[in-house]
């Protein structure tokens, strides 16, 4: 019994030590001050945001620099690492026991920046928007990783859009892309005024997509959860739906419609694009 107790104490001690040493903002990393900035040169290909328990707003500006303002608890790091500018807000190990450990962060980026951007939030909230629907922020690649929390994206145009969410809620309005991928372990993703192809992989959770125009193939693999797909009435697609256990429905008129033990297939309009659906459990509704 004493040996078991000693092992438990040792594991707790090692775990605590790991948390302290693994907090790269606590003892060893260089801290940045609110208001610091780094110029964006032609050598910069990536802007990475790693925000922990923060309320963050990303604002495109006329200035050719990345600038960060922060209020509240947490440690700010603004650094240039090779071809990457990294903005990170983390909390020291002892701040996790505080009731109010959030920070308010504003990140300013050049509105003409058009390369790669990665956003990672562990919790908290983040907002990022281009100027308007007609004047969108253009990026080569936008990658979003969510542990939890809430994120809102608006008025963006990308070549590649990738989302990986273990939890949390993502709301995207007015996004056009040449390649889109959404991976949901849990949580909810809402894409409105979306334009482009899309790959959706759901372990659980909910994905809602609305399109004014269908401009690409759509592929959904649903282990559990639900997909709601709102298409324009004149959308042209070939539907191939396979359901081992679950439900696939389509309220749009289909030619050559076939229903077989949960599977659903057919053609709408000219059948220009493919919509492939695989459901292990859950449901996919097309309307």
Secondary structure, 3 states (H helix, E strand, C coil): CHHHHHHHHHHHHHHHHHHHHHCCCCCCCCCCCCCCEEECCCCCCEEEEEECCEEEEEEEECCCEEEEEEEECCEEEEEEECCEEEEEEECCHHHHHCCCCCEEEEEEEECCCCCEEEEEECCEEEEEECCCCCCCEEEEEEEEEECCCEEEEEEEEEEEEEEEECCCEEEEEEEEEEEEEEEECCCEEEEEEEECCEEEEECCCEEEEECCCCCCCEEEEECCCEEEEECCCCCCEEEEEEECCCEEEECCCCEEEEEECCEEEEEECCCCEEEEEEECCCEEEEC
